Amino acid sequence: MSDRDGKKPLGLGGGAGGRSGQVKQSFSHGRTHNVVVETKRKRVVTPKPSAAAATGLRANTPAAVASDPSKRPAGISEAEMERRLKALAAAKAREAEDIARRAAEEKAREEERERRRSEIEAKEREEREREEALRLKAEEDERRAREAELRAQRKAEVTAKPAERASATTDRAAAEAAAARADKGAAPRRTPERTRAPEPDRDRGKGRGGDTRREGKLSLTQALSGEGGRVRSLAAMKRKQEKARAKALGQSHRAEKQVRDVQLPETITVSELANRMAERSADVVKSLMKMGMMVTANQTIDADTAELVIDEFGHRAVRVSDADVEQVIDSVEDREEDLRARPPIVTIMGHVDHGKTSLLDRIRQANVVSGEAGGITQHIGAYQVRAESGALLTFLDTPGHAAFTSMRARGANVTDIVVLVVAADDAVMPQTVEAISHAKAAGVPMIVAINKIDKPTANPQKVRTDLLQHEVVVEAMSGDVQDVEVSAHTGQGIDQLLEAIALQAEILELRANPERSALGAVIEAKLDVGRGPVATVLVQNGTLKQGDIFVVGEQWGKVRALINDKGDRVSEAGPSTPVEVLGLNGTPEAGDVLNVVETEAQAREIASYRIQAAKDKRAAAGAATTLQELMAKAKADENVAELPVVVK
């Protein structure tokens, strides 16, 4: 520190633009030290302005303001001041540009509004000119009509009597006065009595001010100014005049009822029926209630009821059906040269426990009874047997229990020959009578097999006598029904029974065409756990092959496998052959008809139609409730006692 005592530190002088000051530093042990602080400032060198500009523009330039210390804020350098002034000038320039741009946009919008206004006014002007031309033409036509009417009246007056002429003149004068009052304010008309000179300059120059035709129409000018209100239009006035003229002439405006052709499907809703007849739904519901049917507008009715309603309303019903989709099913007639002999289909029917299955067992030389629950047949068994003569016979074994009445009816509908089994020791029983009725309804010949003749209590003659009560006369009693005494236990009479069946088949001359598409009937159907839906089908005509696409009832499918009555797989099944068919998409109903079609699309379409038809039929049957049914239900509900039950 001794080296610096008494010496001034180096630095710029005050004239150089620097500022000096001292800072006192404190140290430990009471020592202090004075430090000279120099504040350096950048020197700004500006060129000197010219003599001409120095006198007039010195106060307005940023440099002048920056160099003038009195106008510059304290602590701001000249460079900072110059930057601020430049930013201010740029902001003013941008503001001026924005003002100019907004003015240009406003001018463009004003021009667009003016253009649109001129277009609207031009359209209104054209409309006014067109209506003016129409009005002048209508007035001219009306004037000519009045002149023609007056000329006709004048001719009538010339030929009439003087008294009648005077009265006619008075009436004409009154009519002219009324017409003058009605046409007040319209264009002047010329009359035959006096023709006035036209006044060409009378209405000239009026422009739109004198146009009173459009007083009822709202223009753009009136809407903006708020003047005037809407009145009746010219079209409304014309309609009023037409009504008054028609009323004066006594014309009737009642429209005649139009008779329509109503397309009527198998089922239809009430609202759709009303729509097709162009009637109110309430009227159709009222008509149905008069018939005793309590329905609403959304309920479905059948075609017969709808046809009655259509006739009541005076329309014509045209029956249409969606069943046209089933026309793809092959229904051609077989040619005579294509027909071949087929085995007969024999159905064994009779009372329960009369030995039907045992008899078929003896014929097949197999034990079928052991596979049934309790020894009672639960299903329709279809079997094919070859007789000693080599002829094939197809047997259907139907249940004899009373619970299987419908199954027996289906069995009788597909059969050619019925073998009625009656136990010799039990005679005719209720199911025997029922089997006789099914056979007569099917119209097939019958062979009576009197079974159990090996028993000591057997009485075949009593069986023949009891059958007479049901109009079954056997050959032993001079009838036309064959009867054979058999024993399923010993095998007695089996050959005679087969011979009788073969003889009856020869008489019937059963033939079929094996070359056509298959046609068959479902004997029974079930849902197998491992194989899916399985149907036992009896082929009646044609040949069913593996891979065929078929439709059966409401189901369709493709033949994946064919299994015969012995459990063997076969590739095809000819006429009168029973087989199990695998490949259905659902379980059909017993008794449904199987038809082979060409494509899956056709099979799917037919099945969908049948499902919808069955659904519509069920809905139509359950929807229509008669008044008598409602009263009967209400009466039955009065005697119903309710018992509250808690299910744990």
Sequence and secondary structure as in RCSB ss.txt:
>XXXX:A:sequence
MSDRDGKKPLGLGGGAGGRSGQVKQSFSHGRTHNVVVETKRKRVVTPKPSAAAATGLRANTPAAVASDPSKRPAG
ISEAEMERRLKALAAAKAREAEDIARRAAEEKAREEERERRRSEIEAKEREEREREEALRLKAEEDERRAREAEL
RAQRKAEVTAKPAERASATTDRAAAEAAAARADKGAAPRRTPERTRAPEPDRDRGKGRGGDTRREGKLSLTQALS
GEGGRVRSLAAMKRKQEKARAKALGQSHRAEKQVRDVQLPETITVSELANRMAERSADVVKSLMKMGMMVTANQT
IDADTAELVIDEFGHRAVRVSDADVEQVIDSVEDREEDLRARPPIVTIMGHVDHGKTSLLDRIRQANVVSGEAGG
ITQHIGAYQVRAESGALLTFLDTPGHAAFTSMRARGANVTDIVVLVVAADDAVMPQTVEAISHAKAAGVPMIVAI
NKIDKPTANPQKVRTDLLQHEVVVEAMSGDVQDVEVSAHTGQGIDQLLEAIALQAEILELRANPERSALGAVIEA
KLDVGRGPVATVLVQNGTLKQGDIFVVGEQWGKVRALINDKGDRVSEAGPSTPVEVLGLNGTPEAGDVLNVVETE
AQAREIASYRIQAAKDKRAAAGAATTLQELMAKAKADENVAELPVVVK
>XXXX:A:secstr
 GGGTT       GGGT EEEEEEEE GGG EEEEEEEE           HHHHHHSTTTSHHHHHH TTTS TT
  HHHHHHHHHHHHHHHHHHHHHHHHHHHHHHHHHHHHHHHHHHHHHHHHHHHHHHHHHHHHHHHHHHHHHHHHH
HHHHHHHHHS HHHHHHHHHHHHHHHHHHHHHTTTS     SS      TTSSTT GGGG  TTTTS  HHHHHH
T       HHHHHHHHHHHHHHHHT          EEEE SEEEHHHHHHHHT  HHHHHHHHHHTTEE  TTSE
EEHHHHHHHHHHTT EEEE  GGGGGGGS      GGG EE   EEEEEESTTSSHHHHHHHHHTS  GGGSGGG
S  S EEEEEE TTS EEEEEE   SGGGHHHHHHHHHS SEEEEEEETTT   HHHHHHHHHHHHHT  EEEEE
E TTSTT  HHHHHHHHHTTT  BGGGT SBEEEE  TTT TTHHHHHHHHHHHHHHHT EE TTSB EEEEEEE
EEETTTEEEEEEEEEESBEETT EEEETTEEEEEEEEE TTS EESEE TTEEEEEEEESS   TT EEEEES H
HHHHHHHHHHHHHHHHHHHHHHH EEHHHHHHHHHHHHT         
